[in-house]
């Protein structure tokens, strides 16, 4: 005789039930359309023939949600003679998204283009992105193209990423505070990396890769060929709850140009921490602290761009920075439109003294949970420090 036990009841089970440790007789997956069953079973920490574990069931659901391929994951446990049957019921997001790219700036310039994104290639969580964008109605036109491939867990607990990126734009060349003029620059990058999951819940992650980057200038500057070696470690305790994210994430990363084969030696070290608190419904309070420092090449080029709103170009380019952000995210129309008032404050420095950077603003976002990607975002921010400006943008962008 079968007896269905809802997930909440499973998670609140008494020690008496856990002490018997019934065996998992079978695992059933219901609701798949584009995803292969093998993919779901690989994300689960429960296996037929092994003792049932409430903790592993919770962690399995988190694993599935964090693939970003499902907008609903539910589980029930059916007690049978000699063990239990675990039933996983999922609702999939539509994985192939044609994503129009549009961004409008307050100065009247706008960027338009198109990306095609497949988040579930071959039904196994692999990704294929291709895209093209171009700036219009501006004196200094620019364009970019890219192709990116991700092979998810192609070697058990290893994910491989590779891509080709090309961009062309006009930049202003500045040397020791003096503007030398403008030149067109074309950049081609071909990054390749491997991401290692160090535990079954993917909390601990390590990545390593190389990013050959070739920069070609029309005038003023000499061409550069740099082979960046990249490494990072991440402690990720976040959970994608579809309409919001909860938990914390900390990371440290290093990027350094390989000596001898690169035209110059430069790089950066960065670290950060993010935390999201679930308040009520789909409301969250969020904060983050990020910092970075440039290493090698003491010249004026290859500065770091501070991820702060309300500043542009040189006003947010430094050799090192520290930035804190706090925000409150709440629904305007629940489960579809969200507002997020935000305050940012930090310092940036080339040489002492440091420059204070502050910014306040709000963003409005809208998305449809049944799509794997695609979000409409309007931002209005004001930089309050030196070089700050009123910055508005409207764009179709990505969810994560």
C-alpha positions, 0 to 999 in steps of 0.5 A, a space after each residue: 500500500 502506498 502512502 504519499 507524504 508531502 515535502 513539507 511533512 518530509 522536512 518536518 519528520 521526526 527522528 523516529 522516521 529518520 532512525 529507520 532510514 528507509 531505502 529509496 526503491 525508485 525515483 520518478 521524474 514528472 513534467 519533463 518536456 525539453 530536459 532529459 531525465 538523465 540530467 535531473 537524476 544527475 543533479 539529485 543526491 538520492 540514489 535508488 538502493 541507498 537510505 532515504 535522507 531528508 537533507 539530501 532531498 532538500 539539497 537536491 531540490 536546491 541543485 535543480 532550482 540553481 540550474 535555472 531551467 525550472 520555475 517549479 520543483 516539488 517532491 513527494 515521498 511515497 511509502 511502500 513496503 520495503 522502502 520509499 519512492 521519491 517523485 520529483 515534479 518539475 515545470 520547465 522554463 522555455 529554454 530557447 530565447 531570441 533576445 532583442 538587445 536594446 539600450 537607450 541612454 539619456 543623451 539620445 544614443 541607443 544600442 540595438 541588436 539580437 541574441 539567440 540563447 539556448 539554455 538547454 542544448 541537447 536537453 543536458 543543461 549545455 548552453 549556446 549563445 550567439 549575438 550582435 549589437 551596435 550603437 546608433 545615433 552617436 558620433 563614435 559608433 561601435 559594434 560587438 559580436 560573440 559566440 559562447 558555448 558551455 558544456 555543463 558537467 561534461 566530465 562529471 563535476 567539471 563544466 567547460 566554457 569557451 567563446 569568441 568575442 569581437 568588439 570595435 569602438 572609438 576610445 579617448 586616449 588619456 596620458 597623465 591627465 592629458 587627452 591625446 585624441 581619439 582612435 578606433 580600437 578593435 578587440 578580439 578575445 577567445 576565453 577558455 575555462 574549466 569550472 570544478 564543483 568541489 562538492 555535490 551541492 556545488 557550494 565550493 567552486 574553483 575555475 581556471 582558464 586562459 583568455 587570449 586577448 588581441 587589441 588593434 589600434 588605428 593610431 596613437 597606441 601600439 597593438 597588444 597581444 595579452 594572454 590572461 591566466 584566470 583563476 577563481 574560488 567561490 563559496 556559493 550558498 545562494 538558492 534561486 527561488 525563481 522570483 528572488 534569490 536568497 543566501 550568500 556568495 563570496 568569491 576571490 579571483 585573479 587575472 594575470 597576463 602570462 609573462 614572456 608571451 604577453 606584450 606586457 604584464 598586467 592583471 587584477 585581483 578582486 574579491 567580494 561578498 553578496 548576501 540576500 535576506 528573504 523578508 516577506 512574500 518575494 521581498 528581499 534586502 540585499 547587500 554586497 561589498 566588492 573590491 579589486 586592485 590592479 597588479 603589474 604594469 604601472 602605466 595609466 592604461 588597463 585600469 579597473 572599472 568600478 561597478 557603480 551606477 551614475 558614473 561614466 568612463 574615466 570617472 569610474 576607472 581606477 587602479 584599485 577600488 572598494 564599493 558597498 551596495 545596499 538595496 531593497 527589492 519589492 514587487 510592484 506587480 507580484 511575480 512580474 514587476 519589481 522595484 529596487 531602490 539602491 544606495 552605493 558608496 565606495 572609494 577609488 584610487 590611482 594614487 593617494 588621495 582616494 576619490 569618494 564615489 556615491 550613487 543613489 537610484 532605483 531600477 524597475 525590472 519585469 520578467 516572465 518566469 516561464 522563460 529561461 531568460 529575458 528581462 526588461 529593466 529601467 534604471 535611474 541613478 545619480 552619481 553624487 561624487 566628483 564626476 557623477 552624473 544623472 544616468 538613465 537606461 532602458 534595456 532588454 537584458 539577462 536575468 542573472 
